[in-house]
Amino acid sequence: MKGSVLETDSLRILDDALGTLASGFASLPAAGAHGDAEAMARVLGEVAERLHDNFPYFHPLYAGQMLKPPHPMARVASALAAWINPNNHALDGGRASSQMEKEAVAAIARMFGWDSHLGHLCSGGTMANLEALWIARELRPGTKVVASQQAHYTHRRLSAVLAIDFESVACDGAGRMDIAALERILAAGNVGTVVATLGTTAVGSVDPLPRILELRERYGFRLHADAAYGGYFILAGNLAENARLAFDRIAEVDSIVVDPHKHGLQPYGCGCVLFKDPSVGRFYKHDSPYTYFSSSELHLGEISLECSRPGASAVGLWATQRLLPLEKGGEFASMLERSRAAALALFERIRADARFMTAFAPELDIVVWAPRAASAGEASALSRRIFDEAAHRNLHLALADLPMEFFAADAGAMTRDRPTVTCLRSVLMKPEHLDWVERIWAIVDAATRAASREAGARP
Ligand SMILES: *Cc1c(COP(=O)(O)O)cnc(C)c1O
């Protein structure tokens, strides 16, 4: 496996650690079926073949959607835990991993400036936001939730699940919540909760939290920060002013969602919800007849909507944070800084090229752009061709439909025959992306030439 594009050195570490794990249970008599190794090898070989049918998410030339490989630390720590398969619902199902979850989540809360909190891991940002909106509804029954047009679509859908009224707030030309539009909605009344997105999923824009906090003084709403994508960027030392000011004040919100499975180097199935006021735990109260007998300590199932939860996720996260603490100036922070630097470098390349129009400079590590053309429709078609031509050259980008207003300053006389334009989008989530910017740019350049030739050749 030497020279493989896939990391395999961690397998040796896993093997050693399995020995250490087993030694803790050495007093038990030997037991157990281990399965037919030959048959398993056959099936696993088949699985490996089946998994060829994927984009190479782990490789720097995959620069499309929000997909980032877990750190090897997370992979082997959660794999190690899978030999025990703890369940972090109740302490009876996972003592060590529940404690590790409490520690890992407390470290995330401290990263946001909270010394006390209530929070836990869950399956992802959707579930985490569901819990935050549910608590908001319990505290503000009969009121509306509002979030920006660039907020994740899950807020509208979760509001429907929770039977809460939902309204979208317009965005400004930089994809951030428009404060004047928010104030108009607040003035109309009955808004209980504002969702501020710190790092939108499509473009990475950061809502102007200081301005929203000012409005809270006047209108007294509950404030939830959806930082599922962007939360960890609080540690980055190279943010531009709007994003820096927003993250600097995140401790003032009532609840926060962040996804360790996005920028926290974890495998999927790891989201996190945090509440500033631990007393909201009362809303989770339930009577379970069969768990919770072992200890008067907090069982995480008492403060989580999901019942069974993978202890392995907590172990993976704990180990990763142990190796790469959530500190400004640390190695983990520098990974985020490199991603952001990569996005800025690619953005500069694209901006300097007359074939493209750009929206706004990236606030995090997501770049969006579109080719210039006579109309929004033609630009959209050309984006799709560039996307395909790049993929033929092993560079995997993404497409996003964005409002023409985002390109207002750069679109010139382009005909607005449709309200949105299909753009190229690149999420430069991997720290290695910084070393690959020139190669990525060279492929974008070649793909654009090919796509334009093709367009010119058409009748
Ligand atoms: C990804 C994302 C979500 C949804 O989270 P999942 O982990 O995919 O369930 C919600 N909000 C934002 C801002 C996101 O980026």
Ligand as a Chemical Component Dictionary entry (heavy atoms), coordinates in Angstrom:
data_LIG
# 
_chem_comp.id                   LIG 
_chem_comp.type                 NON-POLYMER 
_chem_comp.pdbx_formal_charge   0 
_chem_comp.three_letter_code    LIG 
# 
loop_
_chem_comp_atom.comp_id 
_chem_comp_atom.atom_id 
_chem_comp_atom.alt_atom_id 
_chem_comp_atom.type_symbol 
_chem_comp_atom.charge 
_chem_comp_atom.model_Cartn_x 
_chem_comp_atom.model_Cartn_y 
_chem_comp_atom.model_Cartn_z 
_chem_comp_atom.pdbx_ordinal 
LIG C1 C1 C 0 -24.556 21.808 6.555 1  
LIG C2 C2 C 0 -25.399 22.817 7.177 2  
LIG C3 C3 C 0 -26.582 22.487 7.839 3  
LIG C4 C4 C 0 -27.120 21.077 7.846 4  
LIG O1 O1 O 0 -26.257 20.236 8.539 5  
LIG P1 P1 P 0 -26.104 18.665 8.252 6  
LIG O2 O2 O 0 -24.928 18.313 9.070 7  
LIG O3 O3 O 0 -25.895 18.505 6.771 8  
LIG O4 O4 O 0 -27.346 18.001 8.704 9  
LIG C5 C5 C 0 -27.282 23.491 8.464 10 
LIG N1 N1 N 0 -26.856 24.761 8.423 11 
LIG C6 C6 C 0 -25.729 25.127 7.779 12 
LIG C7 C7 C 0 -25.300 26.561 7.784 13 
LIG C8 C8 C 0 -24.959 24.166 7.135 14 
LIG O5 O5 O 0 -23.851 24.532 6.476 15 
# 
loop_
_chem_comp_bond.comp_id 
_chem_comp_bond.atom_id_1 
_chem_comp_bond.atom_id_2 
_chem_comp_bond.value_order 
_chem_comp_bond.pdbx_ordinal 
LIG C1 C2 SING 1  
LIG C2 C3 SING 2  
LIG C2 C8 DOUB 3  
LIG C3 C4 SING 4  
LIG C3 C5 DOUB 5  
LIG C4 O1 SING 6  
LIG O1 P1 SING 7  
LIG P1 O2 DOUB 8  
LIG P1 O3 SING 9  
LIG P1 O4 SING 10 
LIG C5 N1 SING 11 
LIG N1 C6 DOUB 12 
LIG C6 C7 SING 13 
LIG C6 C8 SING 14 
LIG C8 O5 SING 15 
# 
